[in-house]
């Protein structure tokens, strides 16, 4: 959603979504921010979270609606 509350060139993603990857399309259907960031520390000294800042390229998805399957039970359950 584009709003005036977010500066141009900035993407705001809320945290806490379960990953729901579609291997055929190559996207996360549930909006999990962790698919965009690496799980690495800021440095060996600071060891802080580097996942709160990332460069990303955004483009509007114009394909068909993909079924959300993040909350389905595992196939072998």
C-alpha positions as CSV (number, residue, x, y, z in Angstrom):
1,X,0.0,0.0,0.0
2,X,1.4,3.4,-0.9
3,X,0.7,6.1,1.7
4,X,1.9,9.6,2.5
5,X,3.1,8.3,5.8
6,X,6.1,6.5,4.2
7,X,8.7,8.5,2.3
8,X,9.3,7.9,-1.4
9,X,11.9,5.2,-1.9
10,X,11.2,3.6,1.5
11,X,9.6,0.2,2.1
12,X,8.0,-0.6,5.5
13,X,7.3,-4.2,6.2
14,X,5.8,-5.4,9.5
15,X,7.5,-8.3,11.2
16,X,6.0,-11.5,12.4
17,X,4.6,-13.1,9.3
18,X,5.2,-16.8,8.7
19,X,7.2,-17.5,5.5
20,X,5.0,-19.0,2.8
21,X,7.3,-19.4,-0.3
22,X,6.0,-20.2,-3.7
23,X,8.9,-21.9,-5.5
24,X,7.3,-21.4,-9.0
25,X,6.9,-17.7,-8.7
26,X,9.9,-17.1,-6.4
27,X,8.1,-14.9,-3.8
28,X,6.8,-15.1,-0.3
29,X,3.0,-15.1,-0.4
30,X,2.6,-14.0,3.2
31,X,5.0,-11.0,3.3
32,X,7.6,-12.4,5.6
33,X,10.3,-9.7,5.9
34,X,13.0,-12.3,6.7
35,X,13.2,-13.4,3.1
36,X,14.8,-10.0,2.3
37,X,17.5,-9.9,5.0
38,X,20.5,-12.0,5.9
39,X,20.8,-13.6,9.4
40,X,24.2,-12.1,10.1
41,X,25.5,-9.9,13.0
42,X,26.5,-6.3,12.3
43,X,30.1,-7.1,13.3
44,X,32.1,-9.5,15.5
45,X,32.4,-6.8,18.1
46,X,28.9,-5.4,18.2
47,X,27.0,-8.6,17.3
48,X,23.9,-6.6,16.7
49,X,21.0,-7.3,14.4
50,X,21.7,-6.3,10.8
51,X,18.2,-7.4,9.7
52,X,16.5,-4.0,10.4
53,X,18.2,-2.3,7.5
54,X,18.4,-3.7,4.0
55,X,18.4,-2.5,0.4
56,X,15.5,-3.9,-1.6
57,X,14.0,-3.6,-5.0
58,X,10.2,-3.4,-5.2
59,X,7.9,-4.0,-8.0
60,X,4.1,-4.4,-8.0
61,X,2.9,-8.0,-8.4
62,X,0.4,-8.2,-11.2
63,X,0.0,-12.0,-11.4
64,X,-3.0,-14.0,-10.2
65,X,-3.7,-14.2,-6.4
66,X,-1.7,-17.0,-4.9
67,X,-3.2,-19.3,-2.2
68,X,-1.9,-18.6,1.3
69,X,-0.7,-21.9,2.8
70,X,1.4,-20.7,5.7
71,X,-1.1,-21.9,8.2
72,X,-1.9,-25.3,6.7
73,X,-0.6,-28.3,8.6
74,X,2.5,-30.1,7.3
75,X,1.9,-32.7,4.7
76,X,3.2,-35.5,7.0
77,X,1.3,-34.4,10.1
